[in-house]
Amino acid sequence: MHKPQKNHSVRVELTFTQEEYEILQQTKSLLSHSCPQGSLSEVIVHLANKLVKTKLGKTSPNSTQCNTEAEEKAKTPQKVKCQKNSREFISVRVRRILLKKAHHCCEYVHPQTGVRCTSKYQLEIEHIKPVAFGGGNELENLMILCRTHNLQAAENLGLRSH
């Protein structure tokens, strides 16, 4: 069922099975960097645009679309790293291993309560021993944190200021 709105939007009512809804929620988490608002409509439009682009080679001209990391990189002039100690790229293979090991959840454990964060939103790779302090990209030195806990870890080390 759909219903036109006064602001030229369209209200759509959908019913999903529990399994379908869980898949949508997982998709929303996986796209949290590309679609930071996190609304299901934004996620569905983003996926629809990707399909249209794949099948037809173009995006829908009248749609709102969240930018993928690749699209953002294409818009941003690239800087060549010439520094000897520049940060190494973490491969997709290593990222997948880390995400699987973490069950696609934040690995932060509260020091007092021992309760693990189970957020799946905006997951990032964290260096246990920061690169700035001699840490490397070995699997043993990497973990998955949600954006909130990754920022908190950087603030606790004094690497990020307000």
DSSP file with accessible surface (Angstrom, degrees, kcal/mol):
  #  RESIDUE AA STRUCTURE BP1 BP2  ACC     N-H-->O    O-->H-N    N-H-->O    O-->H-N    TCO  KAPPA ALPHA  PHI   PSI    X-CA   Y-CA   Z-CA
    1    1 A M              0   0  162      0, 0.0    12,-2.1     0, 0.0     2,-0.3   0.000 360.0 360.0 360.0 136.0    0.0    0.0    0.0
    2    2 A H  E     -A   12   0A 134     10,-0.2    10,-0.2     2,-0.0     8,-0.0  -0.978 360.0-167.7-135.6 152.6    1.3    3.5   -0.8
    3    3 A K  E     -A   11   0A 129      8,-2.5     8,-3.1    -2,-0.3     2,-0.0  -0.970  23.0-125.1-142.9 119.8   -0.1    6.9   -0.2
    4    4 A P  E     -A   10   0A  97      0, 0.0     6,-0.2     0, 0.0     2,-0.2  -0.384  29.0-146.4 -62.0 142.7    1.1   10.3   -1.6
    5    5 A Q    >   -     0   0   69      4,-3.0     3,-1.4     1,-0.1     0, 0.0  -0.681  23.2-110.0-107.2 165.5    1.9   12.9    1.0
    6    6 A K  T 3  S+     0   0  207      1,-0.3    -1,-0.1    -2,-0.2     4,-0.0   0.817 116.6  58.2 -64.2 -31.8    1.5   16.7    0.9
    7    7 A N  T 3  S-     0   0  118      1,-0.1    -1,-0.3     2,-0.0     3,-0.1   0.183 122.8-103.5 -87.6  20.2    5.3   17.2    0.7
    8    8 A H  S <  S+     0   0  180     -3,-1.4     2,-0.1     1,-0.3    -2,-0.1   0.557  85.9 122.2  71.1   9.6    5.5   15.1   -2.5
    9    9 A S        -     0   0   52     -6,-0.0    -4,-3.0    -5,-0.0     2,-0.4  -0.454  59.4-127.5 -87.8 173.4    6.9   12.1   -0.6
   10   10 A V  E     -A    4   0A  83     -6,-0.2     2,-0.5    -2,-0.1    -4,-0.0  -0.989   9.5-142.5-126.3 127.5    5.1    8.7   -0.7
   11   11 A R  E     -A    3   0A 157     -8,-3.1    -8,-2.5    -2,-0.4     2,-0.4  -0.786  21.3-170.7 -90.0 127.1    4.2    6.8    2.4
   12   12 A V  E     -A    2   0A  83     -2,-0.5     2,-0.5   -10,-0.2   -10,-0.2  -0.970  11.1-155.9-121.7 132.7    4.7    3.0    2.0
   13   13 A E        +     0   0  118    -12,-2.1     2,-0.3    -2,-0.4    -2,-0.0  -0.938  19.1 177.7-109.4 124.3    3.5    0.4    4.4
   14   14 A L        -     0   0  103     -2,-0.5     2,-0.5     2,-0.0    -2,-0.0  -0.936  19.5-150.2-125.1 149.4    5.4   -2.9    4.3
   15   15 A T        -     0   0  130     -2,-0.3     2,-0.3     6,-0.0    -2,-0.0  -0.979  18.3-173.6-120.1 129.2    5.1   -6.1    6.3
   16   16 A F        -     0   0   79     -2,-0.5     2,-0.1     2,-0.0    -2,-0.0  -0.900  25.9-117.2-118.4 150.8    8.1   -8.3    6.8
   17   17 A T     >  -     0   0   66     -2,-0.3     4,-2.6     1,-0.1     5,-0.2  -0.365  40.4-104.2 -71.1 166.2    8.6  -11.7    8.3
   18   18 A Q  H  > S+     0   0  117      1,-0.2     4,-2.3     2,-0.2     5,-0.2   0.913 123.9  50.9 -60.1 -40.5   11.0  -11.7   11.4
   19   19 A E  H  > S+     0   0  127      2,-0.2     4,-2.1     1,-0.2    -1,-0.2   0.912 110.2  48.4 -64.7 -43.0   13.7  -13.2    9.2
   20   20 A E  H  > S+     0   0   92      2,-0.2     4,-2.3     1,-0.2    -1,-0.2   0.915 111.6  50.2 -63.1 -41.9   13.3  -10.5    6.5
   21   21 A Y  H  X S+     0   0  100     -4,-2.6     4,-2.5     1,-0.2    -2,-0.2   0.906 108.8  51.6 -64.7 -40.6   13.4   -7.8    9.1
   22   22 A E  H  X S+     0   0  109     -4,-2.3     4,-2.4     2,-0.2    -1,-0.2   0.897 108.6  51.6 -63.5 -38.4   16.6   -9.2   10.7
   23   23 A I  H  X S+     0   0  101     -4,-2.1     4,-2.7     2,-0.2    -2,-0.2   0.924 110.1  49.3 -63.6 -42.4   18.2   -9.2    7.2
   24   24 A L  H  X S+     0   0   24     -4,-2.3     4,-2.6     2,-0.2    -2,-0.2   0.911 111.1  49.5 -62.3 -40.9   17.2   -5.6    6.8
   25   25 A Q  H  X S+     0   0   54     -4,-2.5     4,-2.1     2,-0.2    -2,-0.2   0.903 111.6  48.5 -65.5 -40.1   18.7   -4.7   10.2
   26   26 A Q  H  X S+     0   0   94     -4,-2.4     4,-2.6     2,-0.2    -2,-0.2   0.924 111.7  49.8 -65.0 -41.7   21.9   -6.5    9.4
   27   27 A T  H  X S+     0   0   31     -4,-2.7     4,-2.0     1,-0.2    -2,-0.2   0.916 108.3  53.5 -61.8 -42.4   22.1   -4.7    6.0
   28   28 A K  H  < S+     0   0   59     -4,-2.6    -1,-0.2     1,-0.2    -2,-0.2   0.919 110.6  47.0 -58.8 -43.2   21.5   -1.4    7.9
   29   29 A S  H >< S+     0   0   28     -4,-2.1     3,-1.4     1,-0.2    93,-0.6   0.923 111.2  50.5 -65.1 -43.4   24.4   -2.2   10.2
   30   30 A L  H 3< S+     0   0  111     -4,-2.6     3,-0.3     1,-0.3    -1,-0.2   0.807 115.3  43.5 -66.4 -28.1   26.7   -3.2    7.3
   31   31 A L  T 3X S+     0   0   27     -4,-2.0     4,-3.3    -5,-0.2     3,-0.3   0.254  78.9 113.4 -97.5  12.7   25.8    0.1    5.4
   32   32 A S  T <4 S+     0   0    1     -3,-1.4    -1,-0.2     1,-0.3    -2,-0.1   0.775  78.6  47.4 -62.1 -25.3   26.1    2.3    8.5
   33   33 A H  T  4 S+     0   0   65     -3,-0.3    -1,-0.3    -4,-0.2    -2,-0.1   0.861 118.4  40.5 -80.3 -35.5   29.2    4.1    7.1
   34   34 A S  T  4 S+     0   0   18     -3,-0.3    -2,-0.2     1,-0.3    33,-0.2   0.815 128.5  31.3 -79.1 -33.2   27.6    4.7    3.7
   35   35 A a  S >< S+     0   0    1     -4,-3.3     3,-1.2    -7,-0.2    -1,-0.3  -0.681  70.4 170.5-124.5  74.9   24.2    5.5    5.1
   36   36 A P  T 3  S+     0   0   58      0, 0.0    -1,-0.1     0, 0.0    -4,-0.1   0.731  72.1  65.2 -66.3 -21.5   24.9    7.2    8.5
   37   37 A Q  T 3  S-     0   0  152      1,-0.1    -5,-0.1     2,-0.1    -2,-0.0   0.838  90.5-153.5 -68.0 -31.7   21.3    8.3    9.1
   38   38 A G    <   +     0   0    5     -3,-1.2     2,-0.1     1,-0.2    -1,-0.1   0.584  35.1 151.0  75.5  13.3   20.4    4.7    9.2
   39   39 A S     >  -     0   0   49      1,-0.1     4,-2.1   -11,-0.0    -1,-0.2  -0.495  52.1-128.3 -76.2 148.4   16.8    4.9    8.1
   40   40 A L  H  > S+     0   0   47      1,-0.2     4,-2.8     2,-0.2     5,-0.2   0.869 110.0  56.8 -64.3 -33.4   15.4    1.8    6.4
   41   41 A S  H  > S+     0   0   82      2,-0.2     4,-2.5     1,-0.2     5,-0.2   0.922 106.8  49.3 -64.2 -39.7   14.2    3.9    3.5
   42   42 A E  H  > S+     0   0   39      2,-0.2     4,-2.4     1,-0.2    24,-0.3   0.919 112.6  47.9 -63.6 -41.8   17.7    5.3    3.0
   43   43 A V  H  X S+     0   0    1     -4,-2.1     4,-2.6     2,-0.2     5,-0.2   0.937 112.4  48.1 -65.3 -45.6   19.1    1.8    3.0
   44   44 A I  H  X S+     0   0   71     -4,-2.8     4,-2.6     1,-0.2    -2,-0.2   0.927 113.4  47.1 -63.3 -43.6   16.5    0.5    0.6
   45   45 A V  H  X S+     0   0   48     -4,-2.5     4,-2.9    -5,-0.2    -1,-0.2   0.915 110.9  52.8 -64.4 -40.4   17.1    3.4   -1.8
   46   46 A H  H  X S+     0   0    1     -4,-2.4     4,-2.0    -5,-0.2    -2,-0.2   0.945 112.4  44.2 -59.7 -47.8   20.9    2.9   -1.6
   47   47 A L  H  X S+     0   0   73     -4,-2.6     4,-2.2     1,-0.2    -2,-0.2   0.896 112.8  51.9 -65.7 -39.0   20.5   -0.8   -2.5
   48   48 A A  H  X S+     0   0   51     -4,-2.6     4,-2.7     1,-0.2    -2,-0.2   0.920 109.1  50.2 -63.7 -42.6   18.1    0.0   -5.3
   49   49 A N  H  X S+     0   0    4     -4,-2.9     4,-2.7     1,-0.2    -1,-0.2   0.891 108.7  52.2 -62.8 -39.4   20.4    2.6   -6.8
   50   50 A K  H  X S+     0   0   93     -4,-2.0     4,-2.4    -5,-0.2    -1,-0.2   0.918 111.2  47.4 -62.9 -40.5   23.3    0.1   -6.7
   51   51 A L  H  X S+     0   0  104     -4,-2.2     4,-2.9     2,-0.2     5,-0.3   0.935 112.6  48.1 -66.0 -45.8   21.2   -2.4   -8.5
   52   52 A V  H  X>S+     0   0   49     -4,-2.7     4,-3.4     1,-0.2     6,-0.7   0.931 113.1  48.8 -60.1 -43.7   20.1    0.1  -11.1
   53   53 A K  H  X5S+     0   0   97     -4,-2.7     4,-1.7     4,-0.2    -1,-0.2   0.911 113.2  47.6 -63.8 -39.8   23.7    1.2  -11.6
   54   54 A T  H  <5S+     0   0  116     -4,-2.4    -2,-0.2    -5,-0.2    -1,-0.2   0.935 121.3  35.3 -65.8 -45.5   24.8   -2.4  -12.0
   55   55 A K  H  <5S+     0   0  158     -4,-2.9    -2,-0.2    -5,-0.2    -3,-0.2   0.865 135.6  21.0 -79.0 -38.0   22.1   -3.3  -14.4
   56   56 A L  H  <5S-     0   0  121     -4,-3.4    -3,-0.2    -5,-0.3    -2,-0.2   0.500  97.1-121.3-111.6 -10.3   21.8    0.0  -16.4
   57   57 A G  S  <<S+     0   0   60     -4,-1.7     2,-0.3    -5,-0.5    -4,-0.2   0.676  83.0  74.3  79.2  15.5   25.2    1.7  -15.7
   58   58 A K  S    S-     0   0  133     -6,-0.7    -2,-0.3    -9,-0.1     2,-0.3  -0.989  74.5-117.7-152.7 160.8   23.6    4.7  -14.2
   59   59 A T        -     0   0   50     -2,-0.3   -10,-0.1    -6,-0.1    -9,-0.1  -0.674  44.8 -89.6 -98.3 159.1   21.9    5.9  -11.0
   60   60 A S    >   -     0   0   50     -2,-0.3     3,-1.2     1,-0.1    -1,-0.1  -0.471  33.7-144.0 -65.8 126.5   18.3    7.2  -10.8
   61   61 A P  T 3  S+     0   0  117      0, 0.0    -1,-0.1     0, 0.0    -2,-0.0   0.790  94.2  46.7 -68.2 -25.5   18.5   11.0  -11.4
   62   62 A N  T 3  S+     0   0  156      2,-0.1     2,-0.2    -3,-0.0    -2,-0.1   0.313  92.7 100.8-100.1  10.3   15.7   11.9   -8.9
   63   63 A S    <   -     0   0   39     -3,-1.2     2,-0.4   -18,-0.0    -4,-0.0  -0.636  69.2-127.1 -98.6 153.8   16.8    9.7   -6.0
   64   64 A T        -     0   0  118     -2,-0.2     2,-0.4     2,-0.0    -2,-0.1  -0.823  35.4-173.9 -90.7 135.8   18.6   10.7   -2.8
   65   65 A Q        -     0   0   52     -2,-0.4     2,-0.2   -16,-0.0   -22,-0.1  -0.996  23.6-133.4-137.6 133.3   21.6    8.4   -2.4
   66   66 A a        -     0   0   12     -2,-0.4     2,-0.3   -24,-0.3   -31,-0.1  -0.608  37.7-110.6 -80.5 146.1   24.1    8.0    0.3
   67   67 A N        -     0   0   58     -2,-0.2     2,-0.1   -33,-0.2    -1,-0.1  -0.601  22.8-138.0 -82.5 136.2   27.6    8.0   -0.9
   68   68 A T     >  -     0   0   15     -2,-0.3     4,-2.4     1,-0.1     5,-0.2  -0.455  29.3-107.8 -81.0 164.1   29.7    4.8   -0.8
   69   69 A E  H  > S+     0   0  115      1,-0.2     4,-2.5     2,-0.2     5,-0.2   0.897 121.2  53.5 -59.7 -38.7   33.3    5.0    0.3
   70   70 A A  H  > S+     0   0   72      1,-0.2     4,-2.0     2,-0.2    -1,-0.2   0.912 108.7  48.4 -64.5 -40.2   34.4    4.4   -3.3
   71   71 A E  H  > S+     0   0   36      2,-0.2     4,-1.5     1,-0.2    -1,-0.2   0.897 111.0  50.8 -66.8 -39.2   32.3    7.3   -4.6
   72   72 A E  H  X S+     0   0   79     -4,-2.4     4,-1.5     1,-0.2    -2,-0.2   0.919 109.7  50.5 -62.9 -41.8   33.6    9.6   -1.9
   73   73 A K  H  < S+     0   0  120     -4,-2.5    -1,-0.2     1,-0.2    -2,-0.2   0.887 106.9  54.7 -62.8 -38.8   37.2    8.6   -2.8
   74   74 A A  H  < S+     0   0   89     -4,-2.0    -1,-0.2     1,-0.2    -2,-0.2   0.845 110.8  45.8 -65.0 -31.5   36.5    9.3   -6.5
   75   75 A K  H  < S+     0   0  133     -4,-1.5    -1,-0.2    -3,-0.2    -2,-0.2   0.746 103.2  75.2 -79.9 -25.9   35.3   12.9   -5.5
   76   76 A T  S  < S-     0   0   73     -4,-1.5     2,-0.1    -5,-0.1    -1,-0.0  -0.762  89.7-115.1 -94.8 130.1   38.3   13.5   -3.2
   77   77 A P        -     0   0  114      0, 0.0     2,-0.3     0, 0.0    -2,-0.1  -0.402  36.4-123.9 -60.5 133.5   41.7   14.3   -4.7
   78   78 A Q        -     0   0  130     -4,-0.1     2,-0.4    -2,-0.1    -5,-0.0  -0.637  17.8-149.1 -85.5 137.3   44.0   11.5   -3.8
   79   79 A K        -     0   0  193     -2,-0.3     2,-0.5     2,-0.0    -1,-0.0  -0.862  14.9-129.5-102.7 137.4   47.3   12.3   -1.9
   80   80 A V        -     0   0  127     -2,-0.4     2,-0.6     2,-0.0    -2,-0.0  -0.734  18.6-133.2 -87.2 129.0   50.3   10.1   -2.4
   81   81 A K        +     0   0  134     -2,-0.5     5,-0.0     1,-0.2    -1,-0.0  -0.736  35.5 162.3 -84.2 120.6   51.8    8.9    0.8
   82   82 A C        +     0   0  116     -2,-0.6    -1,-0.2     3,-0.0     2,-0.1   0.422  35.1 115.7-114.0  -4.6   55.6    9.4    0.6
   83   83 A Q    >   -     0   0  144      1,-0.1     3,-1.2     2,-0.1    -2,-0.0  -0.413  65.6-134.7 -71.4 144.5   56.4    9.2    4.3
   84   84 A K  T 3  S+     0   0  201      1,-0.3    -1,-0.1    -2,-0.1    -3,-0.0   0.889 104.7  43.1 -65.3 -39.1   58.5    6.2    5.4
   85   85 A N  T 3  S+     0   0  147      2,-0.0    -1,-0.3     3,-0.0     3,-0.1  -0.020  82.7 148.5 -98.9  30.9   56.3    5.4    8.4
   86   86 A S    <   -     0   0   44     -3,-1.2     2,-0.1     1,-0.1    -5,-0.0  -0.306  58.0 -90.7 -67.7 152.3   53.0    5.8    6.6
   87   87 A R        -     0   0  139      1,-0.1     2,-0.2    49,-0.0    -1,-0.1  -0.387  41.1-125.0 -65.4 134.6   50.1    3.6    7.8
   88   88 A E        -     0   0  146     -2,-0.1     2,-0.2    -3,-0.1    -1,-0.1  -0.526  25.7-108.2 -79.5 147.8   49.7    0.3    6.0
   89   89 A F        -     0   0  162     -2,-0.2     2,-0.6     1,-0.0    -1,-0.1  -0.515  25.2-133.5 -74.5 136.2   46.5   -0.6    4.3
   90   90 A I        -     0   0   37     -2,-0.2    -1,-0.0     1,-0.0    35,-0.0  -0.849  29.4-124.8 -93.1 120.5   44.5   -3.4    6.1
   91   91 A S     >  -     0   0   43     -2,-0.6     4,-2.4     1,-0.1     5,-0.1  -0.144  11.6-118.6 -66.8 158.8   43.4   -5.8    3.4
   92   92 A V  H  > S+     0   0   77      2,-0.2     4,-2.7     1,-0.2     5,-0.2   0.879 115.8  57.7 -62.1 -37.3   39.8   -6.9    2.8
   93   93 A R  H  > S+     0   0  163      2,-0.2     4,-2.2     1,-0.2    -1,-0.2   0.942 108.2  44.8 -60.2 -46.5   40.8  -10.5    3.7
   94   94 A V  H  > S+     0   0   20      1,-0.2     4,-2.7     2,-0.2    -2,-0.2   0.923 112.0  53.0 -65.1 -41.9   42.1   -9.4    7.1
   95   95 A R  H  X S+     0   0   89     -4,-2.4     4,-2.6     1,-0.2    -2,-0.2   0.923 109.6  48.7 -58.8 -44.0   39.0   -7.2    7.7
   96   96 A R  H  X S+     0   0  174     -4,-2.7     4,-2.4     2,-0.2    -1,-0.2   0.899 110.6  50.5 -64.3 -40.8   36.8  -10.2    6.9
   97   97 A I  H  X S+     0   0   62     -4,-2.2     4,-2.6    -5,-0.2    -2,-0.2   0.936 112.2  47.6 -61.4 -45.6   38.7  -12.5    9.3
   98   98 A L  H  X S+     0   0    2     -4,-2.7     4,-2.1     2,-0.2    -2,-0.2   0.919 112.2  48.6 -63.0 -44.1   38.4   -9.9   12.1
   99   99 A L  H  <>S+     0   0   20     -4,-2.6     5,-3.0     2,-0.2     4,-0.3   0.911 112.5  48.4 -64.1 -40.4   34.7   -9.4   11.6
  100  100 A K  H ><5S+     0   0  163     -4,-2.4     3,-1.4     3,-0.2    -2,-0.2   0.938 111.3  49.8 -64.6 -44.8   34.1  -13.2   11.6
  101  101 A K  H 3<5S+     0   0  113     -4,-2.6    -1,-0.2     1,-0.3    -2,-0.2   0.876 114.1  45.9 -61.0 -36.0   36.2  -13.6   14.8
  102  102 A A  T ><5S-     0   0    0     -4,-2.1     3,-1.0    -5,-0.2    -1,-0.3   0.403 111.0-121.7 -87.3   2.0   34.2  -10.8   16.4
  103  103 A H  T < 5 -     0   0  134     -3,-1.4    -3,-0.2    -4,-0.3    -2,-0.1   0.856  65.3 -67.6  57.4  34.1   30.8  -12.2   15.2
  104  104 A H  T 3 <S+     0   0   70     -5,-3.0     2,-0.3     1,-0.2    -1,-0.2   0.817 113.0 110.7  56.6  35.8   30.2   -8.9   13.4
  105  105 A C  S <  S-     0   0   19     -3,-1.0    15,-0.2    -6,-0.3    -1,-0.2  -0.952  79.9 -87.0-133.9 157.0   29.9   -7.1   16.7
  106  106 A C        -     0   0    0     13,-2.3    39,-0.2    -2,-0.3    17,-0.0  -0.354  30.8-151.3 -59.1 138.1   32.0   -4.6   18.7
  107  107 A E        +     0   0   33     37,-3.1    38,-0.1     9,-0.1    -1,-0.1   0.351  49.8 130.5 -97.9   6.3   34.6   -6.3   20.9
  108  108 A Y        -     0   0   49     36,-0.2     9,-2.8     8,-0.1     2,-0.5  -0.379  39.3-164.1 -63.7 134.0   34.7   -3.7   23.6
  109  109 A V  B     -B  116   0B  75      7,-0.2     7,-0.2    -2,-0.1     6,-0.1  -0.987  24.5-118.6-121.0 125.2   34.4   -5.2   27.1
  110  110 A H     >  -     0   0   67      5,-2.7     4,-2.4    -2,-0.5     5,-0.1  -0.426  20.3-139.4 -63.1 127.2   33.6   -2.8   30.0
  111  111 A P  T  4 S+     0   0   96      0, 0.0    -1,-0.1     0, 0.0     0, 0.0   0.826  95.9  36.9 -62.9 -32.7   36.5   -3.0   32.4
  112  112 A Q  T  4 S+     0   0  157      1,-0.1    -2,-0.0     3,-0.1    -3,-0.0   0.905 128.3  29.1 -85.6 -44.3   34.3   -3.0   35.6
  113  113 A T  T  4 S-     0   0   93      2,-0.1     3,-0.1     1,-0.0    -1,-0.1   0.702  89.2-136.3 -92.4 -21.9   31.3   -5.0   34.6
  114  114 A G     <  +     0   0   51     -4,-2.4     2,-0.4     1,-0.3    -1,-0.0   0.577  53.2 146.7  75.1   9.7   32.9   -7.3   32.0
  115  115 A V        -     0   0   95     -5,-0.1    -5,-2.7    -6,-0.1     2,-0.3  -0.654  43.4-135.4 -84.0 131.1   29.9   -6.8   29.7
  116  116 A R  B     -B  109   0B  88     -2,-0.4     2,-0.3    -7,-0.2    -7,-0.2  -0.675  15.3-120.0 -87.2 138.3   30.7   -6.8   26.0
  117  117 A C        -     0   0   26     -9,-2.8    -9,-0.1    -2,-0.3    -1,-0.0  -0.563  21.9-167.2 -70.0 136.5   29.2   -4.2   23.7
  118  118 A T        +     0   0  105     -2,-0.3    -1,-0.1   -13,-0.1   -11,-0.1   0.196  33.7 142.0-113.4  18.4   27.1   -5.9   21.0
  119  119 A S        -     0   0   40      1,-0.1   -13,-2.3   -14,-0.1    -2,-0.0  -0.274  30.3-175.6 -63.2 141.3   26.8   -3.0   18.7
  120  120 A K        +     0   0   92    -15,-0.2     3,-0.5     3,-0.1     2,-0.4   0.236  50.0 114.0-113.7   8.3   26.9   -3.7   15.0
  121  121 A Y  S    S-     0   0   82      1,-0.2    26,-0.7   -89,-0.1   -92,-0.1  -0.693  88.1 -14.4 -91.6 128.1   26.7   -0.1   14.0
  122  122 A Q  S    S-     0   0   32    -93,-0.6    25,-0.7    -2,-0.4    -1,-0.2   0.914  80.6-162.8  48.4  59.3   29.7    1.6   12.2
  123  123 A L  E     -C  146   0C  17     -3,-0.5     2,-0.3   -94,-0.3    23,-0.2  -0.459  10.7-177.3 -72.5 139.6   32.2   -1.1   13.0
  124  124 A E  E     -C  145   0C  27     21,-3.2    21,-2.7    -2,-0.2     2,-0.5  -0.931  30.2-107.6-135.7 157.7   35.8   -0.1   12.7
  125  125 A I  E     -C  144   0C  31     -2,-0.3     2,-0.4    19,-0.2    19,-0.2  -0.759  35.4-163.8 -88.9 129.9   39.2   -1.7   13.0
  126  126 A E  E     -C  143   0C  27     17,-3.4    17,-2.1    -2,-0.5     2,-0.6  -0.930  17.0-133.5-115.6 136.0   41.1   -0.7   16.1
  127  127 A H  E     -C  142   0C  13     -2,-0.4    15,-0.2    15,-0.2    10,-0.1  -0.801   9.2-154.3 -84.0 123.4   44.8   -1.2   16.7
  128  128 A I  S    S+     0   0   95     13,-2.9    -1,-0.2    -2,-0.6    14,-0.1   0.957  96.8  32.0 -63.2 -50.1   45.3   -2.6   20.2
  129  129 A K  S    S-     0   0  114     12,-0.4    -1,-0.3     7,-0.2     5,-0.0  -0.941 108.8-121.0-103.4 111.5   48.8   -1.1   20.3
  130  130 A P    > > -     0   0   16      0, 0.0     5,-2.5     0, 0.0     3,-1.5  -0.111   8.6-122.6 -56.5 149.6   48.4    2.1   18.1
  131  131 A V  G > 5S+     0   0   44      1,-0.3     3,-2.1     3,-0.2     6,-0.0   0.884 113.7  63.2 -56.5 -37.0   50.6    2.5   15.0
  132  132 A A  G 3 5S+     0   0   76      1,-0.3    -1,-0.3     2,-0.1    -3,-0.0   0.755 105.8  45.2 -61.9 -22.9   51.8    5.8   16.6
  133  133 A F  G < 5S-     0   0  113     -3,-1.5    -1,-0.3     2,-0.0    -2,-0.2   0.073 134.3 -84.2-109.0  20.7   53.3    3.7   19.4
  134  134 A G  T < 5S+     0   0   64     -3,-2.1    -3,-0.2     1,-0.3    -2,-0.1   0.514  79.6 146.2  95.5   5.3   54.9    1.0   17.2
  135  135 A G      < -     0   0   12     -5,-2.5    -1,-0.3     1,-0.1     2,-0.2  -0.390  29.7-155.9 -74.6 153.2   51.9   -1.3   16.7
  136  136 A G        -     0   0   20     -2,-0.1    -7,-0.2     2,-0.1    -1,-0.1  -0.471  30.7 -94.3-117.2-169.2   51.4   -3.1   13.5
  137  137 A N        +     0   0   33     -2,-0.2     2,-0.1   -10,-0.1     5,-0.1   0.044  69.5 136.4 -99.6  25.4   48.7   -4.7   11.4
  138  138 A E    >   -     0   0  106      1,-0.1     3,-2.0     3,-0.1     4,-0.3  -0.444  66.8-117.2 -69.7 148.1   49.1   -8.2   12.7
  139  139 A L  G >  S+     0   0   63      1,-0.3     3,-1.5     2,-0.2    -1,-0.1   0.858 115.1  59.5 -53.9 -37.4   45.8  -10.0   13.5
  140  140 A E  G 3  S+     0   0  156      1,-0.3    -1,-0.3     3,-0.0    -3,-0.0   0.699 105.8  49.0 -66.3 -19.6   46.8  -10.2   17.2
  141  141 A N  G <  S+     0   0   20     -3,-2.0   -13,-2.9   -13,-0.1   -12,-0.4   0.309 101.8  77.9-101.7   8.3   47.0   -6.4   17.3
  142  142 A L  E <   +C  127   0C   1     -3,-1.5     2,-0.3    -4,-0.3   -15,-0.2  -0.905  49.6 166.6-122.2 146.2   43.7   -5.7   15.7
  143  143 A M  E     -C  126   0C  43    -17,-2.1   -17,-3.4    -2,-0.4     2,-0.5  -0.961  35.1-108.2-147.9 165.4   40.1   -5.8   17.0
  144  144 A I  E     +C  125   0C   0     -2,-0.3   -37,-3.1   -19,-0.2     2,-0.3  -0.859  38.6 170.1-100.5 127.0   36.7   -4.6   15.9
  145  145 A L  E     -C  124   0C   5    -21,-2.7   -21,-3.2    -2,-0.5   -39,-0.1  -0.970  35.2-113.6-130.4 151.2   35.1   -1.7   17.8
  146  146 A C  E  >  -C  123   0C   6     -2,-0.3     4,-2.5   -23,-0.2     5,-0.2  -0.360  43.0-101.6 -71.0 163.0   32.0    0.3   17.1
  147  147 A R  H  > S+     0   0   95    -26,-0.7     4,-2.6   -25,-0.7     5,-0.3   0.902 121.1  55.2 -56.6 -41.8   32.7    4.0   16.3
  148  148 A T  H  > S+     0   0  100      1,-0.2     4,-2.2     2,-0.2    -1,-0.2   0.938 112.7  40.4 -58.8 -48.8   31.8    5.1   19.8
  149  149 A H  H  > S+     0   0   31      2,-0.2     4,-2.4     1,-0.2    -1,-0.2   0.825 112.7  55.5 -73.9 -28.9   34.2    2.8   21.5
  150  150 A N  H  X S+     0   0   23     -4,-2.5     4,-2.1     2,-0.2    -2,-0.2   0.937 111.0  44.8 -66.2 -43.8   36.9    3.4   18.9
  151  151 A L  H  X S+     0   0   44     -4,-2.6     4,-2.5    -5,-0.2    -2,-0.2   0.908 112.1  52.7 -65.0 -39.9   36.7    7.1   19.5
  152  152 A Q  H  X S+     0   0   63     -4,-2.2     4,-2.5    -5,-0.3    -2,-0.2   0.918 108.1  50.8 -62.3 -41.4   36.7    6.5   23.3
  153  153 A A  H  X S+     0   0   23     -4,-2.4     4,-1.5     1,-0.2    -1,-0.2   0.915 110.7  48.9 -63.0 -41.3   39.8    4.4   23.0
  154  154 A A  H  <>S+     0   0   20     -4,-2.1     5,-2.6     2,-0.2     6,-0.8   0.911 111.7  49.1 -65.8 -40.6   41.6    7.2   21.0
  155  155 A E  H ><5S+     0   0   71     -4,-2.5     3,-1.2     1,-0.2    -2,-0.2   0.911 107.7  54.4 -65.7 -39.0   40.5    9.8   23.6
  156  156 A N  H 3<5S+     0   0  124     -4,-2.5    -1,-0.2     1,-0.3    -2,-0.2   0.826 110.6  46.5 -64.5 -29.6   41.8    7.6   26.5
  157  157 A L  T 3<5S-     0   0   79     -4,-1.5    -1,-0.3    -5,-0.2    -2,-0.2   0.468 115.1-117.5 -87.9  -5.9   45.2    7.4   24.8
  158  158 A G  T < 5S+     0   0   62     -3,-1.2    -3,-0.2    -4,-0.4    -2,-0.1   0.708  81.2 122.2  77.8  18.4   45.2   11.1   24.1
  159  159 A L  S   <S+     0   0   87     -5,-2.6     2,-0.4    -6,-0.2    -4,-0.2   0.582  70.3  43.9 -87.2 -12.5   45.3   10.7   20.4
  160  160 A R        -     0   0  123     -6,-0.8     2,-0.3    -9,-0.1    -2,-0.2  -0.998  69.7-161.7-135.0 135.9   42.1   12.6   19.8
  161  161 A S              0   0  106     -2,-0.4    -6,-0.0    -3,-0.1    -7,-0.0  -0.806 360.0 360.0-116.1 159.4   41.1   15.9   21.4
  162  162 A H              0   0  200     -2,-0.3    -1,-0.0    -7,-0.1     0, 0.0  -0.354 360.0 360.0 -74.2 360.0   37.7   17.6   21.6
